[in-house]
Structures are given as C-alpha cells and as structure tokens.
Amino acid sequence: CRALRQREAEEDEAGWAQAREEAEVVRGELQEVVRPLREPGYREALRRKVERARKRRLRLQRRKQEAKAAKEEEAVRAAEREAKIDQWRAKCIQEVEEKNRERELKAAADSVLSEVRKKQADTKRMVDILRALEKLRKLRKEAAGRKGVCPPPSADEAFETQVESLRTLLKNRTELYEAEERALRVMLEGEQEEERKREMEKKQKKEREKLLQQKLEIDSKLFGEPDEFPLAHLLQPFREYYLQAEHSVAALIQIRHEWDQYLVPADHPEGSCIPPGWVLPSLPTNDTWASAVR
C-alpha cells in the first residue's frame, strides 16, 4: 500500500503498475494462506490438532515426572540397599574380628599351656632320672659290698642330702607348674563359657527377631500394614480394640476373665482348647472374595 501510494503521489505510471503487480502476487499468496481458514471443518480439525498436541505435551511431561520419581525412588532404594549392605559388612567384619581375637587368645593360651606341659614333662623326666640314679647307686653299693668295698657314711649322707634337695626342688616346680596349668584351664573354661554365652545370646536374639517377624506378619494379616492405615482410618478402632490388652493390664485381665468363662475339661464333647495365638483367616477360595480382601 505504501509503495502504491508513493507511486501515485509521484505520478509514476510504470512504477505504479509494477507495484500493483507485486501487490497482486502478495494478495494471492495471502488468499492462499487464508483459504483453509474459511473451510467449514478446518477450525474443528485445528482444535483437535491443538488438543492432541496439548495431550501429547502433558503425556510427555507426566512420563518425565514419573521417570524422575522412579529414578528418585530407585536412588532411595539403592541408598537403603547400600546402608543394609554396609551394616551387614560391618557386622561380618566385627564377627570375623571377634573370632580372630578369640582364636588368637585360644592359640596363646594353648601355647602357654603346651609350654607348661612341656615343663611338667621335663620335671617328670628329671624325677625319673633321680630315681634311676638312686637305684644305680644302690646297685653299685651292693656290688661294692660283695667285693668288700664299703663307702664311708659321710658319702651316703652327702648323697642323701643332695637327692633330698633335688627332690624338694622338683616338687616345688611340679606344684608351680600344676598351679599354672589350673589357672590356664580356668581361663580357657572362662573363655569357652563366654563363647557359649555369646552363642546363646545370638540364638536367643534370632529367636526373638523370628517371633517378632511372625507377630508382625500375623498383625498385618489381621489388621493390615500399620503404615498403610493412618490414625483416622476406618479400621483404627478395631485395631485399638483387639490390641488393647497389649497396653492395659486391666483390659488384659478382663479379656482373660471372659476367656476363662468358657474353660471346660479336655475330654468335654463340646469343648476345645483355647488357641495359643491369633486365629488366622483362611485363604480366599474364589476371585470375588480375593478382590474384596484386596
């Protein structure tokens, strides 16, 4: 329009005609662009296209958010697994260190005990040697007597004094080594007792954990998972009612009193023993029941 006005103001017929031709070309292009907008179903098709694009964009965003949430959840689970693995590794390392310490202590005690036993064996061998010397001197003295050679009494007294001194020394050493052996045995028995006590504590701990796990499984079957039921949940009053004996002695006495009213002898035809724990529900026998349980 500006070009046409400018050519008209300048009274340039040739330029004005050229500008008009260019304007006609532009007008034709614009009409070709605008032509689909005037068709009856174009606006509805365009609206559906925009709606599909919007839904696709929302779907991609939702998938992205789900992928991000899944990634974060996997990271949390990985961190929990790593924490459990680290805890298990630390526990294993501690157990191995304890076993190594016990093994080293036992080896040291066994080494000392073997050393004491070696000393006892040496002492016993010396006692046997001393007895053999006494027997040998007696035999030589008898042989010399048969030949008419008799040693002076001072020689017998000196020999007896020396033998008695050695016998006393060996006796003292024997008593000392026996005391050492008794002390080592007491120490070893104490270590073994501690080891048996630790094994018993580990076994009792495992039993307690097993019983606790069984109790949690039974409670989850009867009342559902505690994490899934907030305080305002519909089943919360039932949980409080059936678990009141765990928090109140008076409630425990009252419930036991109500149970005791139905006690009968074991041979009663219409009686049966009170179950030791919860009576668990049987598994669903059909899909409808299973869907209602879920």
Stockholm file with secondary structure:
# STOCKHOLM 1.0

chainA/1-294         CRALRQREAEEDEAGWAQAREEAEVVRGELQEVVRPLREPGYREALRRKVERARKRRLRLQRRKQEAKAAKEEEAVRAAEREAKIDQWRAKCIQEVEEKNRERELKAAADSVLSEVRKKQADTKRMVDILRALEKLRKLRKEAAGRKGVCPPPSADEAFETQVESLRTLLKNRTELYEAEERALRVMLEGEQEEERKREMEKKQKKEREKLLQQKLEIDSKLFGEPDEFPLAHLLQPFREYYLQAEHSVAALIQIRHEWDQYLVPADHPEGSCIPPGWVLPSLPTNDTWASAVR
#=GR chainA/1-294 SS CHHHHHHHHHTCHHHHHHHHHHHHHHHHHHHHHHGGGGSTTHHHHHHHHHHHHHHHHHHHHHHHHHHHHHHHHHHHHHHHHHHHHHHHHHHHHHHHHHHHHHHHHHHHHHHHHHHHHHHHHHHHHHHHHHHHHHHHHHHHHHHHHHTTCCCCHHHHHHHHHHHHHHHHHHHHHHHHHHHHHHHHHHHHHHHHHHHHHHHHHHHHHHHHHHHHHHHHHHHHHHHCCGGGSCTTSTTHHHHHHHTGGGTCHHHHHHHHHHHHTTCCCTTCTTCCCCCSSCCCCCCCSSHHHHHHHC
#=GC SS_cons         CHHHHHHHHHTCHHHHHHHHHHHHHHHHHHHHHHGGGGSTTHHHHHHHHHHHHHHHHHHHHHHHHHHHHHHHHHHHHHHHHHHHHHHHHHHHHHHHHHHHHHHHHHHHHHHHHHHHHHHHHHHHHHHHHHHHHHHHHHHHHHHHHHTTCCCCHHHHHHHHHHHHHHHHHHHHHHHHHHHHHHHHHHHHHHHHHHHHHHHHHHHHHHHHHHHHHHHHHHHHHHHCCGGGSCTTSTTHHHHHHHTGGGTCHHHHHHHHHHHHTTCCCTTCTTCCCCCSSCCCCCCCSSHHHHHHHC
//
